[in-house]
Amino acid sequence: MAAEGRRAYPTAAAGYGQAMVRSRRSCLSVPGSSERMLAKAADLPADEVVIDLEDSVVPERKQEARGLVLRALPSWEGPPVAVRINPLSSEWGRQDVAELLGAGDALGSLVVPKVESATELAEVDRLLGRGSALGLQALIETAAGLSQVSEIAGASGRLETLITGYADLAASLGRPPGADYPGDRWHWVRSSVLVAARAAGLQAIDGPHLEIADLHGLRVEAGWARALGFDGKWALHPSQIEPLNEAFSPTKEEVDRATEVLDALARGGHRGAALLDGEMIDEASRKLAAQVVARGRAAGLV
């Protein structure tokens, strides 16, 4: 059961198109141990910068990286920021949470890696306490986490997104890299995470495309994710940001058509359906059109 006080992400059933949707088309992951990369990220057009204290930081630099992040955030003037903490089961995770509580207004949420149970996410929520407005994002990166994804999605009212993490998930599932497969071998994973996210009123964010120079492959993957209904995708390099912003933004034609649908139904008053350019439109059409307009507004296109 979803926790009370959720920061509701407006799904179609809950009036998706009636509120401003937080845009996460491109979420750029940046190592917290690199002062140079942090400074550069502040000037990039990513919708969100995810500062990483986990996988991209070697153990002997964990505390140093946390300190660097805490010094950088008070003067941050770039895109909205999330920080990926270390797992609570590690020697750094709880200290990450404790110290990031005082990071200031620039920090919007914590990304919790390798979430495998609702209990684990609820514990991070408890550590944040009632006085914190920080949100949470959950990375689904293991077979155990994937098997519990619906329960995880309802574990905390702070939860804003579910994110697929393909590298760790491939290792957890035993999927060999580069293996030939007739189709998208992650289709079921994406669909499962998406359904869990939407049922709980959350955003669904696709994991990164690991081949940095392969922008064609990035666009293909982003197109698959967007076609399923995902809201955005992680980026690992600045060159990936613009293709992702484009892939997850509605076109002007889509926004214009959606606006026409909403206007036609509004003119119809209490009638449940209307005819627009020979097409029958109804309440389901209104929900879909409202989603397109909301995405366009969140991306600054409306």
N, C-alpha and C positions, 0 to 999 in steps of 0.2 A: 504494500500500500504506500502511495506517495506520501512523503512527510509533509506536515503542515508548514505553511509559511513559504512554500516554494516560490522562487522567482520565476513565475510561469513564462515559458517561451510560448508565444501564441500560436498553437497548432490550428489546423483548419477547424477542428471540432470546437476549439475554445475561442474562436474569433481571431485567427491568425492575422488576418489582414487589417484588423482594427487598431493595431498598435505598432509603434516603431520597433522593428526587429533589430537587435544588435548584430551588426554585420561582422562575420568572421569568414569572409571569402578566402582570405589568405592569412595564415597564421605562421609567421616566420620563427623558426627555432634558432636560438643563438646561444652559444656556450657562455655560461656565466663566468667562466674563468678568463675570458678575452675582453679586456678593456677596449681594445680597438674595435672589435665587432659590435660591442654594446653601443659605442658612440656612433658607429655607422648606421646601426639599426634604427636609431632615433630619427633619422632623416629619410627613411624608406617608406613607400606607400603601402605597406602591409596593413591589413585591418587590425591585426594584433601581433605583438611581439611576445614570444614565449621564451623567457630566459631559463636556460636549462642548468640545473644543479645536479642532475642525475647522470645519465649515460655518457654525455660528452665531457664530463669532468672526472679526471682520474682521482682515485681515493686520496692521495697525498695532497691534493689541492682543493678538496671539498670545503674546508673551513675558509680558506683564502677566497674562494669564489663567492661564498655566501657574503663575506665581508665586502667584496667588491660590488656585489649587487645592492647591498644595503646602502652603500655610499652613492651609488649611481641613481637610485630611484627618487630621492627627494628633489633633485633638480631635473628629472626627466620631463622632456617636452615633446616626446614622440608619440607614436600610436599607443593605444591601450596596452597594458602589460599584464601578462600572467607569468608565474614562476613555476616551473616543474621542480617539485621537491624530490628528495630521496624517499624511498619507501619507509614507512614507520618501523618496519622490521630491521632496518639498517641502523648503524650507529649515528647517523646524521639526521634522519627524518624528523624526529620530534624536535630537535633543536632548530631545524629549518623552519618548522611551523612557529615555534616560540619566538624566534627572532624576526620573522617576516611579519608578525602581527604589528610591529612598529615601523613598517616600511613606508607608511604614508599613503596619500590618496592616489598616487600614480599606479599602485598595484591593485588590480581589480579582482584577481582570482588566483588560486593555487591549482596546478595540474598535478593530480595524484597518479603516479605511474603504477602499472601492473596490478590494477585493482582486481581482486579475485572474490570479494564477498561484500555484501552490504554492510556487515559489521565493521570491516576495515575502513570504509568510507565514513561511516557514522562516527568512528573514533577520531578521524581528522576534524569532523564537524565539532565534536565535543571539545577538542583541544583549542579550537578557535574561540569558543565561548560566545555568550550572548552579546557581548559588546562589539564584536567584529562584524563588519559588513562584507568581508571577503566572500566571493563565490568560490565554487569548486568545479573542476573539470576532471572527468575520470577517463583514464587511458585503459582500453581493453586490449591487452597484449598477451594473454595466455589462454590456453584451452579452458582452464578453470574459470577465468573471468568471463569468457564467452558463454560458458554454460550457465552462468549466474547473471547475465547481463540485464535481464528484466528486474531482478531483485536489486541489483546495484543502482539501476536508474531511479528507483524509488527510495534510496537510502537516506537522502538528505535534502532538506529544503533549500540548501545553498547550491545544489548541483545545477549547472547551466548547460553542460555539454557531455556527450559521449564521444570519444575519439578512438578510432581504430589505429592500432600500432602494429604494422605488418612485419617488421624485422623480427621482433621478439615473438610474435605470434607464429611466424613461419618456423622458428626454432622449436616452439612449444608443440606445434602440430607435426613436426618432422617433414616439412615441405622442402624439397631440395631446390636451391636457387637455379633459375634458368630452365627448369623442367618444362618440357612441352606439354601443353594441355589444350584441349579443343574448346576454347572460350575463356571467360574470365574466371580464374580459379578462386577469386575472392568474392564472387557474387553473393553467395549464401551468407558469408560473414558480413558484408556490407548491409544486406537486407535485414539480417538479424539485429544488428546494432541500430539501424534506422528505425525499425519497428519498436524496439525497446525505448529509444529516445522519444519518438513521437507519442507513444502511449503515456509517457511520463511528462510530456510537455517540455522536452529538451531539444537543443540543437544537436545535429549529427555532423561531425567533422571527420573527413576522410584522412587517413594517414599519408605520410609523405611518399613521393616518388624518389627513389634513392639514387637513380642515375642522373646526376646534376646536368650533364651536357645534353641529355635526351629530352629536349623540350617538346618534340613531337609525341613521345610516349607520355609525357606529363599531361599534354592536352587531351590525349585519348583517355587516360585514366580519369582526369577531371570531368570529361564528358560523360563517362559511365556513371561516376558518382553523382553528378548533377542530374542525370536522367532518372536515377533512382529516387532523388529527392534530397540529397545531402546539401548542406548549407555552405560548405567550404572544405579546404584541404590544407594540411600543413605544408610549408615550404622549408627547404633546407639551404637555399641559396637565394640571394636577391634576384637573380635572373628568373626565378620561378614565380615571383610575385605578380607581375603584370598578366601573364597567361592565366593565373588562377583568378585574379580579379575579373578578367574578361569572361572566363568560363562560368563563374557563379553569379554573374550579373545578368538580369534580363535585358534584352535588347530594347531599343526605343520602340520598335514595332510591337513587341510583346506588351510593354507598358501601355502603349496607346490602345491596343486591342482590349486589354484588361479594363482600362478606364471606360471604354465604350460599353463593355459588358455591365459594369457596375452602374453606369448612367442609365442604360436601357432598363435594367431591373428596378432602379429607383423610380423611373418614370412610370413603371407598371404598377406602382403602389402595392396593393394587397394581393395582386395576382401572383401566383407562384411561378409562372413561367412567362417568357416573352420570346418574340421572334426577332433576331438581329441578323440582317444580311442573309436571310434564308436559313439560319441556324437556330434551333430551339435551345434556349438557355433557361436555367432554373437555379435553385438554391446551391446545388453543387457547383454550377458555373460561377456563382457569386463567390463562393469560398476560394476556388482556384484563382479567380481574378484578383481577389483581395490579397492573396499570397504574393502574386506577381507585383502588385503595387507596393506592398510592404517591403519586398526585397529591393525594389527600385528606390524607395525612399531611404532605406537603411544604407544603400550604397551611394547615396547622394545624387541619384539620377532623377528624382521627382521633387 
